[in-house]
C-alpha cells in the first residue's frame, strides 16, 4: 500500500474508532455481565455470566460461561462478538508465560477459538483497540507487554510486538522488578500506554492498527512519582486529560494528554483515601463516567470506592464521597452502559455489590443487591 493510501486508510480507522467511542455502542436496557475470577483460590472454574436488568439494578446468575484458568481480566471486541481473557498463570506449554484465550460470544456461553502465549508470566490486563483489529496485554509477573493481531476468526495471532522491561523502583518489596499492570488505547486509536507498577512509569507507543505493531514514542514514557506504583489508567472522554491510579501510594495522577506528541504531564496528585484513614491500603481500579464529570477509584484496605468531581476547565479532581464497598478487597468495578449503576467485584469477600449512581452528583448509594461469586476480579457489560 502506498504511503498516501495508507495514511488515508489509517485516518479512516481513527475516525471510525472515535465515532464508535463517542456513540459508546450503547447496550439495550437488559443485557449480560461477564465476570472473571481466580480459579486457583476458591471454587470458581472460569468466567461466569449474569443477566443484567438495567431498570432494577439486579443480576440473575446464568452459570459458568467458559472454564478457563485464572481469567483475571476480560475485554470485549467493539462489536461484542468476541471476548478475550488473560489466563494469569506462569506456565504456557512448558514455557515461562501466561496465556490469552479468545472466545466467540454465544449468548451467555463463550465458545473458545484459540489460546496463545502472552509472552510473559502472570498476565493481568488486556485491551482491544477501537477497530477491533489489535489486542494488547500486560504481564505483571514477567514485567513485559505485547500486542497481537486479531485474525478473521476473532482469534489472536502470535505476538506482533513484545517489550521486556528491566530495572526496579524505590520500594524494595513491591518494586524489585518491573510489573506491568495495564494497557490503555488512546481515544483516537493512535497510541497504546502501558502502566508499570514496578518502574513508576507509563510507556507510550505508536499503534499501527493494520498490523497491531507498536513502536516506542519519543519521549518513551511518563515518569510517575517515585514509589507510587502506577497500576490502572483511563482517559477523560474529551481526550484532554488522563487519570493514572497509583497502587502503592493510593493516589491519582491527573495528567494533561498531548495527542499530537504522545506525552503526559502531571497536573495534580491526589489521595484516594479519606483524610482520617490509618492503616495499609492498595488502590486498584479507576474509571470515568461517560459524561466526563466524575472519577471513581477503589481502595483495598479502606475497602471503599472514592468519588471525585472533575473540574471541566482543568480536569482536576475534588473528593466528594468515600463509600463502603460492601465487602473486602474491591479488585475491580464497572459502570453500567447507562451510567445509572456501579458494580463492585470484591475479591476477598467473594461477592458482587450493586450501587445506584446519581448522574448529576456522582454519588453512590448502596442498593442492598449483592451476589455471591468465588473470587470475582473483573466485570464486563455486554
Protein Blocks (a to p, Z undefined) as FASTA:
>chain_A
ZZklmmmmmmmmmmmmmmmmmnoopacfbdcddddddfklmmbfbdcdddddfknopacd
ebjfbgcehiabccddfklpaccdddddfbeghiacddddddddehjbccdfbdcdehia
hiabdcddfkopaccdddfknopacdddddfkopacddfbdcddedddfblklmmbccdf
bdcddfklpaccdddfklopacdddddfknopacddddfbdcddehklpabdcddfklma
ccdddfklopaddddddfknopacdfbdcdfbdfkbgcddddfbdcddfkopaccdddeh
jopaddddddfknopacdfbdcdehiahifbacddfklpaccdddfklopacdddddfkn
opacdehiacddehiabdcdZZ
